Amino acid sequence: MDKEEYLKKIDEVIENGKYKDNWQSLSGHKSPEWFDNGKFGIFIHWGIYSVPAFGGEWYSRNMYNKYDDAFKHHIETYGPQSRFGYKDFIPMFKGENFDADRWVDIFNASGAKYVTPVAEHHDGFAMYNTEFNRWNAVNMGPKRDVLGEIKAACGKKGLAFCASSHRAEHYFFMSLGKTFDSDVNDERYSDFYGPAFYSDDFSAKNMQNTTFDIFGAGPDEEYLKDWMVRTIELIDRYSPNMIYFDWWIQNIKFKPYLKKIAAYYYNRAYEQNKEVTIDFKHNEFPPTVATFDVERGALPGIFPYKWQTDTAIGKHSWGFTNDNEYKSSGKIIRDLIDIVSKNGNMMLNIGPKPDGTFTDEETEVLRGIGNFLKLNGEGIYGTTYWKQFGEGEHNITSGAFNDGDETFYDSSDFRFTYKAGYVYCFQMNPDGKDAKIKSFKRVDNGDILIESVSLLSTGKKLDFKRDYDSMTVFADDAFNSENPICFKIKLG
């Protein structure tokens, strides 16, 4: 099907479907049950950028940016960009040890319930089979349908398969290569690097401000139609349970196309009796149309709508780099608990090596999370928020790009979730001593009746007493833990 046929098909599906391309029709779309209950998912940044493994997944732009360290590194390591460009990494991106079943086995053991590989990053290289981009992993590099293989592996383990598209930003992403003698100017590769639109708005100095300005310079109509068609083809071919978009689509020029994509996607899902959602940042969608996302961050309290944070094990890069540093499993476990207590989900990124294997550090972190969730997952999966998210003086720093710093909880910090007559109370940093929980103190006139308290990880019933200051849960040996512990409180 060519582009014009696809455009016609999109209009027909919307015209004949339940959902129309306006916010009034799209509002009220329910968050999927699998997403609400799953709480924890995996994000995957794997692509050509894992080969140079320098600076991060923006290497494809930064190697052409005269003001970035990657520019000098590239010349010193590979030669000038006119002789060795980004395209020349593709034969080196072999993925010879890529095994989707092994990947998903590790994700499943970590306790994740959904998996979101990046289908196409800003660099324009598609990790899936597409009619609209010959620069893809089926034709080049690994010569495999990476997305299709991950989807099949997810199906075997019962994990929801999702997909991420960063294609929108490709409009300008490679444009710095047009400012000097580089292969971006070679017409033979224009379908890979292009349109590589350059103006002062998208210069190294101004790009960030431009792309965060809703009224800033945006793509032309031809590119927007092409972007929409590619997104719809991805939906039709791989039927993901969630579509994740990166930034810039808040630009006003994207709005009509976002509405069409949402209406088409939701109509197709409705036909298939399938629950889906779109994940977005900033203000691209109104509430109840899609799922709000906070990149590398969190919110300060309970959010009335379902939300998600996408974050990474790697501190400095989403993709594999040789010098990345990694968070501990303990930090990620505490962040997950905090996020779930506030009505959120965590989508945790891993950046595989160019051969398709994981770093030892990331594998170990996933194993640690899995071990915790095996014992305490009941207090995470299928829960909702309690009347308050927690208690204590320490709270995660709210907002995007704030997840690198450790939150130093103490034994007085707790987070709460709720399910079917039980409150799950996580002590964020147990000290091995009796736990004092102020939120369950004795209150005259309107007290909460508590039948029992047990330690979730062992099932052992615990002695407790309540006074007008707090509820004290008396310690046993299991209170000595490097990770949070969870009290399962049965309401009377």
Disulfide bonds with the S-S distance in Angstrom:
none
